[in-house]
Amino acid sequence: MRNKKISPYYIVGGILFSIIVIACILGLLGVGPDPEKTSASSKLLAPSASHLMGTDNMGRDLFARVLAASKYTLFISFAGVSVALVLGTVAGMLAGYFGGIWDRMIMLLGNSIMCFPGILLALVAVSVSGPSLFNVIWALGLVFAPTFARVYRTEVIKIKGRDYILHAKILGVNPIRIMAVHIFPNAFAQIIPAIVIGLANMTLSESAMSYLGLGVQPPKASYGKILSDAQSYITAAPWLVIFPSLMLVIYILGLYFISEGIRGDK
Amino acid sequence: MKERVTYILSRVLELMITLLLVSLLTFAAFSIIPGDTARTILGPSASPEQVEALREKMGLNDPLLFRYLSWLKGAFTGDLGNSTSFNQPVSSLIISRLPVTFGLSFLSLCLVLVISYPSAVISSRRPGKFWDQVFSVFGHVSFAIPPFVLSLVSVLIASKLFGYFAVGKYASPSKDFGQYIYCLLLPAFCVAVPKIAMTFKFLRASILTEKSNDYVRTSKSRGLSDIKIMFRHILPNSNVSVITALSIVLSDLLGGSLIVEQVFNLPGLGRLLIQAIGRRDFPLLSGIVFYLAAMMVIVYFAADVLMNMCDPRLRKNRGDSL
């Protein structure tokens, strides 16, 4: 049997995604100067051999900061999606499997969460509970959970009617076991594109929150924070805007392409 | 007819419950504050007497349920009390900022419609061919650009090309309507770009599905022109499924406007929100959050009802339309 041709979406998406992963690894290894070290003598330097992406208004090396920021971006997007996935899976499975009043209540709650435009709810939750990495993750996870719950619910309703589930029910298998062992693995394949898109949207939201000052807190670097700091120097030091923007777009675009590839396979 | 009345009634009931849940979520978000709210607002330097006075004024000494009910009553009658940092009624503060945020969202919705419809029609004429490929690539890339990043980059480009103040200073619509539209145009475009891509993708898929239907082939064999088939038959049918997508787009546009206002320094609800967060002005904050969400609840409700009016088939299986 010949191998199926790999979709170009996977290749482009994979390359873009690996750029961020490499940046993250370099950031973890601590390559280059200290991203939090300020220096009065090297403020707002243009990109050069010693400062690959230039320096910011406090003399910090932008390349090192971008590497450090990619670390937080990757971490928050994966951790946030995990929180959303766990909450969404449990809610979606309960709604889909039991139906009736459970379904109505869970979906109403999910719909109400989705009525808050954009990241408004997460913004408020973080501003009330205090901005920290942990709070950002659970707030975004909560806001994204209904999306996953919807996908799971639809899948569970589809699978529920199949013969093997009926068989398990007749044998008297505990509903929790049916959900965990028989439905969950079969529904999981359908949720993978939603996970990839969720990672992209999570990054969009996290960067917007950091831009507004409610995400990753300084002196830690994040794309949103670098960009909001850069705004005052936009004409004097355009590289401060260009490089972080580029990295952010590369990451999100990579994820979109991968999700397109997955959809094309189906 | 009876079916329609029960449908509308059940939808209205659901609207009420959703509004109630949204209010509960908003209120809950502000009740989980660790520690004393009055102390948080006043800061560590306030005396215990001041804190106690504020507690009394904000009704913080009352039971939680009572506070929720009185807040709810205020929210539905448009009286959420005074903002603690601006010393103005919350409702009048919000109303004074509406022209910017709504103008921005409305303008970007117009841009979404004006750009995505023609490109989807052109794209779906010959799927997979040159123009389809061009639009699709544009769609993918613009999908991935966060509005605030696009705003920063466009401010950068505008300032390099036309000098720093090319972006334009805000003027209220009653004073100088031309200037008002002019200064909102670039921000609206930045908010709209990712959503243009989304609407385009959705519309294109929807047109292509419609196109494969038998009635299109029949119309063609009757000798109708492609253009006539597109505008008389395909587009009206695709619109039905696009209505829901557009209501979600509107929600995202509103959310995007809140952030982009910050980049362009526009005095809208987004700026008010950030000021309220910075000053820990909870009455104002809860007002903004609740009214924005309540508006979206009504938009979704309207979209749902509109869709049912356009497509009678949907009414049959409304049971699982949640």
Interface residues (C-beta under 8 A of the other chain):
Chain A: D103 R104 M107 L108 L109 N111 S112 I113 C115 F116 P117 G118 I119 L120 L121 L123 V124 A125 S127 V128 S129 G130 A200 L204 S207 A208 Y211 L212 G213 L214 G224 L227 A230 Q231 I234 T235 P238 V241 I242 S245 L248 V249 I252 L253 Y256 F257 E260
Chain B: E14 I17 T18 L21 V22 L25 T26 A29 F30 I32 I33 P34 H140 V141 F143 A144 I145 P146 F148 V149 L152 V153 V155 L156 S159 K160 Y164 S251 D252 L254 G255 G256 L258 I259 Q262 V263 L273 I274 I277 F282 L285 V289 L292 A293 M296 V297 Y300 L322
